[in-house]
Amino acid sequence: MQTLRERLLQEKQQIVQRLKQNDHFGLIRASAHDSVGELSNYDNHPADSGTELYEREKDIALNEHTKRELHDIERALQAMKDGTYGICEVCGKAIPVERLEAIPTTTFCKEHSPDQVVSQQRPIEESVLSPPFGEFVVHKEAETFDAEDSWQKVARFGTSETPSDVQEDTVHYDRMYIDAGEQIGYVEPFETFAATDLYGTGVTIYPNIVHEQYEQVLDDEQLMSPLGDLPAYEKDPYTS
C-alpha cells in the first residue's frame, strides 16, 4: 500500500507540474491566435488556419485526458484514506494485487471496469467531410475521366491560384494550375495521338501540347514519325 501511494503521489506531482509549465496545454489563453502569437487571422493562409485549428483540438483532447488522469489519482488516494482502496466500488470484491500494480489508479475490478469498450465516438466534423472532389469510384482496371480530371479541365479557365503558386515549369498560361501536367483521360502520353488502338482500329488524332512536344523531339532528332502519313479522314479535304 505504501509503495502504491508513493507512485500515485509522484504521478500527481508530475501532472500538476506539467500542466503548470504548459498553461494547461495553452488553453489558459483566450484564443488559438494567442498561443501562436497572432493578433489576426486576416493575413493567414487557410492551410495555416487549419493547422492551428487541428493543434487547438489536439491540445483540448490532451488537456481532458490529463485532467482525467489527475482525477483518477485523487480518487485512488482518497480511497486509501477511507480504507476502501483495493475493493471494487461495484461488487465489493477485492481487486487482485497484479491489477493494482498495473493500474494503481483503478477502484474497479476487471469485470466492472467502466472502460470495457473502446470508444467509437468520432469528431463531429467528420460527418460533413467527404473525399476530395466528392464521391467518385475510380476503376483500377481502366483509365477513366474521373472527378479530378473534371477539375483539371475546368481549372484551365482560371483559378484563384497565381503563377507564383505553381512550382512546375509551364509554357502556356492556361496551364498555370497545380498538377497541370498530369494526364487527363489517358495513361501514357503516346495514347493521346496514336493512330490505332490495341485492336488496330483507326482513331482520331487530336492536336495537343503533348503531340507538339513529340513532333518537336522527332524534328530535333531528324526522325520520321512512326505514325506515317495521316489517314484519309484526317486530311484536310481542301488541301489533299
Backbone torsions as a table, in degrees:
resi	resn	phi	psi	omega
1	MET	NA	-40.6	179.8
2	GLN	-66.1	-38.9	179.2
3	THR	-64.4	-43.5	179.2
4	LEU	-66.8	-37.3	177.9
5	ARG	-62.8	-41.9	179.2
6	GLU	-64.7	-39.1	177.3
7	ARG	-63.1	-43.8	-179.4
8	LEU	-65.3	-41.6	179.2
9	LEU	-65.2	-38.6	178.8
10	GLN	-66.6	-43.3	178.2
11	GLU	-65.0	-38.4	178.0
12	LYS	-63.1	-42.6	179.4
13	GLN	-63.8	-40.6	179.3
14	GLN	-64.8	-41.8	-179.4
15	ILE	-67.4	-44.3	179.7
16	VAL	-62.1	-41.4	179.2
17	GLN	-66.4	-39.2	180.0
18	ARG	-66.5	-42.6	178.2
19	LEU	-64.8	-33.2	179.3
20	LYS	-71.2	-37.9	-178.1
21	GLN	-71.1	-39.6	-176.7
22	ASN	-99.6	13.8	178.4
23	ASP	53.8	48.2	-178.2
24	HIS	54.1	51.2	179.7
25	PHE	58.9	35.1	176.4
26	GLY	78.0	5.2	-176.5
27	LEU	-80.2	-10.2	176.0
28	ILE	-67.9	-28.0	177.9
29	ARG	-67.5	155.8	-173.2
30	ALA	-66.2	-41.5	-175.7
31	SER	-144.4	172.9	179.8
32	ALA	-67.2	-27.1	-179.8
33	HIS	-64.2	-34.7	-179.8
34	ASP	-66.2	-33.9	-177.7
35	SER	-69.1	-23.4	179.2
36	VAL	-110.0	6.8	176.7
37	GLY	76.9	22.2	-179.1
38	GLU	-100.5	140.3	176.0
39	LEU	-96.5	-21.9	-177.5
40	SER	-148.4	155.4	177.6
41	ASN	-100.4	4.1	-171.7
42	TYR	-64.8	-42.2	-174.0
43	ASP	-96.3	11.3	-178.2
44	ASN	-90.5	143.8	174.6
45	HIS	-69.8	143.5	178.8
46	PRO	-54.1	-33.6	178.7
47	ALA	-65.7	-39.1	177.1
48	ASP	-64.8	-40.3	177.6
49	SER	-64.0	-38.2	177.2
50	GLY	-64.6	-39.0	177.6
51	THR	-65.0	-42.6	178.7
52	GLU	-63.6	-38.5	178.0
53	LEU	-64.9	-42.3	178.5
54	TYR	-61.8	-44.8	-179.7
55	GLU	-63.9	-36.6	178.4
56	ARG	-65.2	-44.4	178.0
57	GLU	-62.4	-39.1	179.0
58	LYS	-65.6	-40.3	178.2
59	ASP	-63.4	-38.9	178.2
60	ILE	-62.8	-43.8	179.8
61	ALA	-64.9	-43.7	179.3
62	LEU	-64.7	-37.2	179.6
63	ASN	-66.7	-42.3	177.9
64	GLU	-64.4	-40.5	179.0
65	HIS	-63.9	-42.2	-179.4
66	THR	-67.9	-39.1	178.3
67	LYS	-65.3	-34.1	177.2
68	ARG	-68.2	-40.0	176.5
69	GLU	-60.1	-43.6	-179.7
70	LEU	-65.0	-39.2	178.3
71	HIS	-64.4	-41.1	179.7
72	ASP	-65.9	-38.2	178.7
73	ILE	-64.5	-45.2	-179.1
74	GLU	-65.5	-35.8	178.0
75	ARG	-67.4	-39.2	178.1
76	ALA	-66.2	-41.0	178.4
77	LEU	-64.9	-37.5	177.5
78	GLN	-66.4	-36.2	177.4
79	ALA	-64.9	-34.5	176.3
80	MET	-64.5	-39.1	178.6
81	LYS	-68.0	-35.7	-178.0
82	ASP	-81.5	-10.0	-179.3
83	GLY	79.6	17.6	179.8
84	THR	-108.4	5.8	-179.0
85	TYR	-68.6	137.1	-178.6
86	GLY	91.5	3.5	178.5
87	ILE	-119.4	130.0	-177.7
88	CYS	-63.4	135.1	-179.4
89	GLU	-70.4	-20.4	-175.9
90	VAL	-93.8	-57.2	-174.0
91	CYS	-98.3	-14.5	178.3
92	GLY	79.1	6.8	178.5
93	LYS	-85.4	159.6	-179.7
94	ALA	-71.0	136.9	177.4
95	ILE	-84.6	130.5	-179.4
96	PRO	-55.4	145.5	-179.3
97	VAL	-62.5	-36.0	-179.8
98	GLU	-61.2	-37.2	178.6
99	ARG	-69.5	-39.3	178.1
100	LEU	-65.9	-35.7	178.4
101	GLU	-69.9	-35.0	179.5
102	ALA	-77.0	-40.8	-179.2
103	ILE	-131.0	83.8	-176.2
104	PRO	-67.1	-14.7	-179.5
105	THR	-85.9	-8.3	-174.6
106	THR	-73.9	145.9	173.0
107	THR	-126.5	20.3	179.8
108	PHE	-130.1	151.1	171.1
109	CYS	-77.3	173.7	-176.2
110	LYS	-63.7	-39.2	-176.2
111	GLU	-69.0	-29.1	-175.6
112	HIS	-112.0	18.0	177.0
113	SER	-66.8	135.3	179.4
114	PRO	-68.7	-14.8	-179.1
115	ASP	-98.3	59.6	-179.6
116	GLN	-83.5	-30.6	-175.4
117	VAL	-124.1	137.5	175.8
118	VAL	-71.7	129.2	-177.0
119	SER	-64.9	134.4	176.4
120	GLN	-104.8	11.9	-179.6
121	GLN	-71.1	124.4	-177.0
122	ARG	-106.1	158.7	176.8
123	PRO	-56.2	143.2	-175.0
124	ILE	-64.0	-28.3	-177.4
125	GLU	-70.1	-18.6	179.0
126	GLU	-67.8	-19.7	-179.6
127	SER	-71.2	-18.4	-179.3
128	VAL	-110.5	1.4	178.7
129	LEU	-83.6	152.0	178.0
130	SER	-143.3	164.1	178.5
131	PRO	-61.1	156.9	177.9
132	PRO	-55.2	138.1	179.3
133	PHE	65.1	19.6	179.0
134	GLY	82.3	175.5	-179.1
135	GLU	-73.9	131.3	-179.9
136	PHE	-158.1	131.7	179.9
137	VAL	-91.7	118.3	179.4
138	VAL	-95.7	122.6	179.0
139	HIS	-80.4	122.5	-177.0
140	LYS	-78.1	-21.3	-176.1
141	GLU	-82.8	-17.3	-177.4
142	ALA	-147.4	150.1	178.3
143	GLU	-77.6	129.4	-178.5
144	THR	-125.6	160.1	175.2
145	PHE	-86.4	92.5	-171.5
146	ASP	-93.3	-170.6	-176.0
147	ALA	-65.9	-35.0	178.6
148	GLU	-66.6	-38.2	175.7
149	ASP	-63.3	-36.7	177.7
150	SER	-62.5	-41.2	178.2
151	TRP	-63.0	-44.6	-179.6
152	GLN	-64.6	-34.3	178.8
153	LYS	-65.1	-41.3	180.0
154	VAL	-75.1	-32.6	-177.2
155	ALA	-63.3	-21.0	178.9
156	ARG	-63.8	-21.1	-180.0
157	PHE	-90.5	4.5	175.5
158	GLY	120.1	140.3	176.7
159	THR	-135.7	-178.5	177.3
160	SER	-77.7	-9.6	177.7
161	GLU	-73.8	157.5	176.4
162	THR	-118.2	163.3	178.9
163	PRO	-54.2	-27.8	180.0
164	SER	-71.8	-16.4	179.2
165	ASP	-85.6	-9.8	-176.4
166	VAL	-98.9	127.2	-177.2
167	GLN	-87.1	-27.1	-175.7
168	GLU	-75.6	154.8	174.6
169	ASP	-76.3	128.7	-177.9
170	THR	-125.9	153.0	-179.8
171	VAL	-108.1	-43.3	-177.4
172	HIS	-100.9	140.5	-177.8
173	TYR	-67.9	-28.1	-179.3
174	ASP	-75.7	1.6	175.5
175	ARG	-114.4	25.9	179.2
176	MET	-88.2	64.8	175.4
177	TYR	-148.5	162.9	-174.4
178	ILE	-64.4	137.1	180.0
179	ASP	61.7	32.1	179.8
180	ALA	-68.5	-24.5	-179.4
181	GLY	-83.5	-1.3	-179.4
182	GLU	-73.7	144.9	-178.8
183	GLN	-66.7	142.3	179.5
184	ILE	-117.5	112.0	175.8
185	GLY	81.4	6.8	178.7
186	TYR	-154.2	169.1	-176.6
187	VAL	-101.7	-57.7	-179.4
188	GLU	-99.1	142.5	179.5
189	PRO	-56.0	-32.8	-177.5
190	PHE	-64.2	-24.0	-177.6
191	GLU	-69.2	-16.0	-176.7
192	THR	-78.3	-14.7	-180.0
193	PHE	-144.3	23.5	176.3
194	ALA	-67.5	144.7	-175.6
195	ALA	-75.1	-30.9	-179.0
196	THR	-136.4	160.2	176.3
197	ASP	-88.7	-168.1	-177.2
198	LEU	-65.5	-19.8	-177.7
199	TYR	-102.9	7.7	178.1
200	GLY	84.7	4.6	-179.8
201	THR	-79.4	135.2	-179.0
202	GLY	-66.8	140.3	179.0
203	VAL	-125.6	158.7	-179.6
204	THR	-75.8	139.9	177.6
205	ILE	-96.8	118.2	-179.0
206	TYR	-100.9	120.9	175.7
207	PRO	-63.8	131.2	177.8
208	ASN	-155.5	-178.4	-176.3
209	ILE	-63.7	-41.7	-179.8
210	VAL	-63.6	-39.9	178.5
211	HIS	-63.8	-42.8	178.8
212	GLU	-62.6	-41.6	178.0
213	GLN	-64.5	-38.6	179.0
214	TYR	-64.8	-43.4	177.5
215	GLU	-64.2	-37.4	179.7
216	GLN	-65.3	-39.2	178.1
217	VAL	-63.4	-42.0	179.1
218	LEU	-64.8	-39.6	178.2
219	ASP	-65.6	-40.9	-179.5
220	ASP	-65.4	-35.5	-179.0
221	GLU	-92.3	0.7	179.3
222	GLN	54.8	49.2	178.8
223	LEU	-113.4	154.8	176.5
224	MET	-88.8	142.6	179.6
225	SER	-63.9	133.3	177.7
226	PRO	-67.8	-9.3	-180.0
227	LEU	-77.3	-19.8	-177.1
228	GLY	71.1	-157.0	-179.9
229	ASP	-73.9	151.6	179.4
230	LEU	-67.0	147.2	175.4
231	PRO	-60.8	160.5	-176.2
232	ALA	-60.2	-37.4	-177.3
233	TYR	-74.1	-8.2	177.9
234	GLU	-95.4	-12.5	-177.1
235	LYS	-82.3	152.4	177.6
236	ASP	-73.4	121.9	-177.3
237	PRO	-63.7	-19.6	-178.3
238	TYR	-89.0	-12.6	-179.4
239	THR	-115.9	-14.3	-176.4
240	SER	-85.9	NA	NA
